[in-house]
Amino acid sequence: MEINSSSLKSTTRLAGVLYLVWIITGLYAMFYVPSQINTQGDIATAAKNILSNEFLFRISIINDLISSTLWVFLVLVLYRLFKSVNDRQAELLVALVIVQIPVVFVIDAFNITSLMILKGEILKTFEPSQRQDLAMLFLRINDYGVLTLEMFWGLWLFPLAILVYRSRFLPRFLGVWLMINGFALVVLCFTGLLLPQYKDIVYKIAFPAMLGEVAFMLWLLIKGAKVQSVNSAPYQR
């Protein structure tokens, strides 16, 4: 199946731009927000941190919604980019992303509910300590929700890695790196669930592997596709 060269170039750049913005929103949620709002200490201190940074807490929820929306558009662009390589793998790629979006919305609903409880906007008959306990319960549920999502963060990289490896218009080492990246995230998920005391150690060991997505994004954004070999790539259903 022939692929239009100019269309391939523009689709690759668009994927790179969307990937870049999506990664930025993810880094903001994973590193900046927790550094400003620490919810891992005792309940009273965590509640105080949230209330004193309410606007940032609300911004973090909006950031999650924007990030999830960007991810949907990104995966659709990636489907367009790789469907000529293997349509079934491209469909699997989309499915493994789309299935995560409702979970993110539920997590954000819990987050805003936690804030409402802490502010006393709901459950007004409860004692402050009771409201804090209930709000922290929702936040802990969210933490484990994110932990389980890590498995899907890894799984969606498997079909992406296969597509990149077979594409011929992107270097194969990126496909290998993405596959390792996916395994690292799945291992992190199971470590967090089975042996949470070792998750930080595993994260430090696995961190270089998890730069595969960054490398892939930079290649799409800077180098783009090798157009000269595209038309020889086989189409597989």
C-alpha positions in Angstrom: 0.0 0.0 0.0 1.5 3.3 -1.1 1.8 6.1 1.5 1.9 9.7 0.4 5.3 11.2 1.3 4.0 14.7 2.2 1.2 13.2 4.3 3.6 10.9 6.1 5.8 13.9 7.0 3.0 16.1 8.2 1.4 13.2 10.2 4.8 12.4 11.8 5.4 16.0 12.8 1.9 16.3 14.2 2.4 13.2 16.3 5.6 14.6 17.6 4.0 17.9 18.6 1.1 16.2 20.3 3.4 13.7 22.1 5.6 16.6 23.3 2.6 18.5 24.8 1.2 15.3 26.3 4.5 14.4 27.9 4.8 17.9 29.4 1.3 17.6 30.9 2.3 14.2 32.3 5.5 15.5 33.9 3.6 18.4 35.4 1.1 16.0 37.1 3.7 13.5 38.2 6.5 15.8 39.5 5.5 19.4 39.8 2.1 19.1 41.5 3.3 16.5 44.1 6.3 18.7 44.9 3.9 21.6 45.8 1.1 19.6 47.4 2.4 16.8 49.6 -0.5 14.4 50.4 1.7 11.5 51.7 2.2 12.7 55.3 -0.2 12.6 58.2 -3.9 13.3 57.4 -4.1 16.7 59.0 -1.0 18.0 57.3 -2.1 16.6 53.9 -5.5 18.2 54.2 -3.8 21.5 55.1 -1.5 21.3 52.1 -4.5 20.7 49.8 -6.6 23.6 51.2 -3.6 26.0 51.1 -3.0 25.1 47.5 -6.6 24.8 46.3 -6.1 26.6 43.0 -3.1 24.5 42.1 -5.1 21.4 43.1 -7.9 22.4 40.7 -5.4 23.2 38.0 -4.0 19.7 38.4 -7.5 18.3 37.7 -7.8 20.4 34.6 -4.3 19.3 33.5 -5.4 15.6 33.8 -8.5 16.3 31.6 -6.4 18.1 29.0 -3.7 15.4 29.1 -6.3 12.6 28.6 -7.9 14.6 25.7 -4.5 15.1 24.1 -3.8 11.4 24.4 -6.9 10.5 22.5 -5.9 12.8 19.7 -2.4 11.5 19.8 -3.3 7.8 19.5 -5.6 8.6 16.6 -2.8 10.3 14.8 -0.5 7.4 15.6 -3.2 5.1 14.2 -3.2 7.1 11.0 0.6 6.9 10.9 0.9 3.2 11.4 -2.3 1.6 10.0 -0.5 0.8 6.8 2.1 -1.1 8.7 -0.3 -3.4 10.5 -3.9 -2.5 10.9 -4.6 -4.9 13.8 -1.7 -3.7 15.9 -2.7 -0.1 15.2 -6.3 -0.9 16.4 -4.9 -2.6 19.5 -2.9 0.5 20.2 -6.0 2.7 20.1 -8.0 0.2 22.3 -5.4 0.1 25.0 -5.4 3.9 25.3 -9.2 4.5 25.0 -10.0 2.0 27.8 -8.0 4.1 30.2 -9.8 7.4 29.7 -12.9 6.7 31.7 -10.7 5.7 34.7 -8.9 9.0 34.6 -12.3 10.8 34.7 -13.4 8.8 37.7 -10.1 9.6 39.5 -10.6 13.3 38.8 -14.1 13.1 40.1 -12.8 11.6 43.3 -10.2 14.4 43.5 -12.8 17.2 43.3 -15.0 15.3 45.7 -12.1 15.1 48.2 -11.6 18.9 47.9 -15.3 19.5 48.5 -15.3 17.3 51.6 -12.2 19.1 53.1 -13.8 22.5 52.5 -17.0 21.3 54.2 -19.1 21.9 51.1 -20.6 18.4 51.6 -21.0 16.1 54.6 -21.4 19.2 56.8 -22.7 17.1 59.7 -19.4 15.2 59.9 -16.6 16.3 62.3 -13.6 17.9 60.6 -11.4 14.8 61.5 -14.0 12.5 59.9 -14.1 14.6 56.7 -10.3 14.5 56.6 -10.3 10.8 56.9 -12.9 10.4 54.2 -11.2 12.8 51.8 -7.9 11.0 52.3 -9.6 7.7 51.6 -10.7 9.0 48.2 -7.1 10.3 47.5 -5.6 6.9 48.5 -8.1 5.1 46.2 -6.9 7.5 43.5 -3.3 6.6 44.2 -4.0 2.9 43.7 -6.1 3.8 40.6 -3.0 5.5 39.1 -0.9 2.5 40.1 -3.1 0.1 38.3 -3.2 2.4 35.2 0.6 2.0 35.0 0.0 -1.5 33.6 -1.9 0.0 30.7 0.7 2.7 30.3 3.1 -0.1 29.6 0.8 -2.3 27.6 -0.1 0.3 25.0 3.6 0.6 24.2 3.8 -3.0 23.1 1.8 -2.6 19.9 3.5 0.8 19.3 6.9 -0.8 19.6 6.0 -3.5 17.1 4.6 -1.0 14.7 7.7 1.2 15.0 10.0 -1.8 14.5 8.2 -3.0 11.4 7.5 0.5 9.9 10.8 0.9 7.9 10.3 4.7 8.1 11.5 4.8 11.7 14.6 3.3 13.2 14.2 -0.2 14.7 16.1 0.7 17.9 13.2 3.0 18.9 10.9 0.0 18.6 13.2 -2.0 20.9 13.4 0.8 23.4 9.7 1.3 23.5 9.2 -2.4 24.1 11.6 -2.3 27.1 9.9 0.9 28.2 6.6 -1.0 28.3 8.0 -3.9 30.2 9.5 -1.5 32.8 6.1 0.2 33.4 4.4 -3.2 33.8 7.1 -4.3 36.3 6.6 -1.0 38.2 2.9 -1.7 38.4 3.3 -5.2 39.8 6.1 -4.0 42.2 3.8 -1.3 43.6 1.0 -3.8 44.2 3.0 -6.7 45.5 6.2 -5.2 47.0 5.5 -1.5 47.4 8.5 -1.0 49.7 10.8 -1.7 46.7 9.0 0.5 44.1 11.4 3.4 44.5 14.4 1.1 44.0 12.9 -0.5 40.9 11.9 3.0 39.6 15.6 4.2 39.8 16.8 1.0 38.0 14.1 1.2 35.4 14.3 5.0 34.8 16.7 4.8 31.7 14.4 2.3 30.1 11.4 4.6 30.6 13.1 7.3 28.4 12.0 5.4 25.4 8.9 7.5 24.9 10.9 10.7 25.1 13.4 9.4 22.5 10.5 8.4 20.3 8.8 11.8 20.7 12.0 13.6 19.9 12.7 11.5 16.8 9.2 12.2 15.5 9.5 15.9 16.2 13.1 16.5 15.0 14.0 13.7 12.5 10.6 12.6 11.2 10.1 9.7 8.9 12.5 8.2 6.3 10.3 8.8 3.3 12.5 7.1 0.8 11.8 3.6 2.1 8.1 4.0 3.0 6.6 2.8 -0.2 8.4 -0.5 0.2 6.8 -1.2 3.6 4.4 -4.1 3.4 0.8 -3.6 4.4 -0.4 -6.3 6.8 -3.9 -6.9 8.0 
